[in-house]
Amino acid sequence: MDLGIAGRIALVTGADSGIGWHCAQQLLADGVTVVMTDRDPGKLTAAAAELHAPEGRLHAFPADITDPASLAVLHESVAAAVGSIDILVQCAGVTGAQGLFHEIDDDGWTSTIETDLLGPVRLVREFLPDLRTGGWGRIVFLASEDALQPYDDELPYCAAKAGILALSKGLSRSYASEGVLVNAVSPAFIATPMTDAMMRKRADENGTTVDEAVASFLDEERPYMELHRRGTPAEVASVVVFLCSERASFVNGSNYPRRLRLSSHYLTPLALNRKK
């Protein structure tokens, strides 16, 4: 399928692994010139080398999305290398502070929101002028199922991702008339370095293998996932790239989650007690 984006220029954050790396790979395959960015220069360089992109079609510049000065330098580097971007894919993020609400202090909340909400805000603020100049643009945010179905042991992350959905929806209303379409994708349990680390920790705590930790997590924490497996980064990237494409020219302000099947655990007391 021709996605109609050959020759476009995309910036992908969080691109040294996981979903971000696969977004870069699939955008390159569709003829897009890609700029990858992430915090660790060494990992970013290695990740870019794995893509084996045609000369001039792939660039990699390290940056920290939480730091406005770093983003300004990134913008200068992007402009010098490829000009103005047409597509912005925001994948960078962290799990952040974990534990029950009473166990997480202000620093835990602040550090998580700084990366997972304010980082994307600063990123868009820096690059929005590029997207507004050409009469055509795409912004896609990586949110999370946690934005819609929060879990009690990672509330800072859940709250930040809920904020991303509000940010995405608000931006979609502000700039659609200028040709800039804004959407979000909310993956569930995906096999990324972030969830790999979570599963290794779970395996250590339970004295099991990582595979057993994944299986028990699915049984105990995600019983409503009908496929009963982790998704792959490539599966998520395919949705992201579609939203970046001309094929999604009438999609704006949407959020693409995995399908939820609510259990009674998430029904309100009012709903449970309502008379039939």
N, C-alpha and C positions, 0 to 999 in steps of 0.2 A: 504494500500500500504506500503510495506517495503521500507523505505528510505535508508537503508543500513548504518545507522550511530549509531546503538546501540553500546555502549562502547566508543564512542568518548567523548571528553571533550570540553565544550564550555564556553566561557566567554561572558556574555551579559551585556552591559552597559545600563544605563538608565532603569534599570530593576525593579524599585520599583512601576511602574504603566504603564498603557497604552500599547503601542506596545511592549516595552521591556519586560514587565511582561508576556504578552501573548506569546512572543517568548520563554521565559524560560519555560512556561507551556507546549508548544507544543514540544519543544526539549526533555523535561523530558518524555513526553508520547512516544517518539520514542527511548527511551533507552539511551539518552545522559546524562552524568554527567554534571551538570550546575553550574557555578559560577556566581552569580548575583552581580552586583555592582551599586552603586549610591552614591550620596553625603550625604544624610541624614541617619544616622545609625538607628534611630528609625523607619522611614518609610520602610527602607530596611528590617529590621528584621520582621516587620509586614507583608510585602509583601511576604517574603519567607515562613512565617508560613502559609499563605493562600494556598500555593501550595501542602502541605501535601505530600512531596516527600519521597520516600523510604530512609532509613538511608544510609548515605554516598553518595547519589546521588545529593545532593544540598548543596551548600555553599554560604554564603553571606558575602562580605567584602566591607565596605564603601571606597570610593575613589573619588577624584576630577580629572577628566580627563584633566583639564587645568593645573594641577600642576605636573611637572615631578617627584618631590620627592614623592608625594602621589602615583603616578603610580608605582614607584619603590617598595614602600612598598606593594602595591597590588600584584605586580608580585611575591614578596617573599612569600606572604601569599598563593597565588594560587599554587606556586611550592611546598610549604610544604604540602598543603592539597591534591592536585590531580596530581601534576607533570606538564608536559607541555600541553598546550592547543592545540587542533586541529582546533577549530572553534572560530572565533571572530565576534560577532554581535555588531555593534556600533549604539546604539539607542539614546544615551544621547544627549540632545540639548535644546536650549531655543528659544523662539520667538525673544527675543532681542529688540533692540531699534525700536520703531515704530514712524511713522509720515512721512510727505513729506520730500524729500531730504534736502531742505533748513532748516528743523527743527531739523536735527540730527547732533550732533557735533562729534568730534573725539572720545570722550569717548564712545558714543553710538555705533559707528562703531567698535571700538577696543574691547569692551566687548562682542559684538555679535560674531565677528570673532574669538576671543579668545576661546570661548566655541564651536562654531559650525564648525569651520574649524581647528584651531590649536589644539584643544582638540583631535579630531580624528587623526591628524598627530602624536601627541605625544603618543597616545595610540598604534597606529600601530608600531611606532618606538620601543616602549618598548616590545611588544609581538611578533614582527615579527621573532626574532630568534627561538622562540618555533615552529612557523608554518613552518619554513624552514628546520627543522631537521628531520621530519618524512616522507618526500616524499608525503604528503597528507595534504592539509589544505584548509580552506574556510574563506574568509573575506566577510562580507556583511555590507554595509553602508546604513543607512537610510538617503536618501536625501529628496527631496520634489518636488511636482509639481512646486513650486515656482522657482526651478532651471531652469525650461524650459519655464515658463510663469510668469515672475516676476510681482509683484504688487507694485504700486508706494508708498504704505504706510508702506512697510517693506523691503526696499531695502537691508539693511545689512544682513538680514536673507537670502534673495534671492541670494545675491552674495556669501555668505558662502556656501550655498547648491550647487550652480553652481560649486564652488571650489571642493566640495566633489565629484561631478561627474567626474571632471578632475583628481582628486586624484585617484579615483577608477579605471578609465580607464588606467592611467599611471601605477599603481601598477599591474594591470592585465597583462600588457606587460612585466613587469620586472621579475615576479616570476612564471609564468605559467609553465615554463620548469622545475621548482622544485616541481610541483604538487600543488602549492598554487593558487586557483582560486578566483578571486575578482570580485564582482558584487555589484550593488546598486539597491535599491528600492525607488521609488519616489511616495509616497502616495499623494492623494488629501486631501479632507476635511474629516478628521477622528475624531471620537468621543473619544478624549483623554483629559486628564487634561489640556493640553495646549490650545486646541480649546474650552474646557468648559470655561476656564477663559476668552477667547476672546468673547465668546457668552454672558457671564454674564456682561461683560463690555458694549457690544453692547446693551443688554437689559436695563441696567441702563441708558445709554445715550439716548435711544429712548423711555423709559418709557413703555416697553413691557415685556412680559414673555420671558424666555430663549427659549422656543419652538418657539415663534413668531420671536425672533431674529435669530434663525437658519433658519427659513423659509424665512425671508426677505434677509438674507445673501445669501442663495442659489439663490433666484430670482435675486438679484441685482449684486452679485459679482461672482457667479459661475453658470451662466445660461446654460453653456455648459455641465454640469454634468447630463447626461441623466437619471440616476437613481433617481435624485432629493432627495438625502438623504446623510447624513454623512456615510462614511464607518465605519466599526468596527475594533478595534485593532486586533481581531482574524483573520479577513480577510487579513490584511496586514501580520501578523505573518505567515500565511500559505505559502505565497510567499517566505518570508525570509527563513523559514525552508526548503522549497524545494531547494532553492539555497545553503543551507548548506549541502545538501544531496548527496549521491552517484548517485541519479537520475539526478542530474544536472552536471554530470561529463564532459559534453561537452559544458557547459555554462560558458563563461569567458568574462569579460569586458562589460557586458550588464547592461542596466538600465531598470527596470520594472516600467514604469509609468502607471497611469490610462490613458485610451485612451483620447487624446485631440481632440476636435473639434474646430478648429480655427475659430474665427469670424472675421469680417472685422476690428474690433478694433485692432487685432494683425497682420494684413497684412501691408506690407510696402507701402508707397505711390507709389513706382515703380510698385508693383504688382497690386495695385488698378487701376493704370492708363494705364496698359499695353494694347495695342490694341489686339483684338481678331483676 
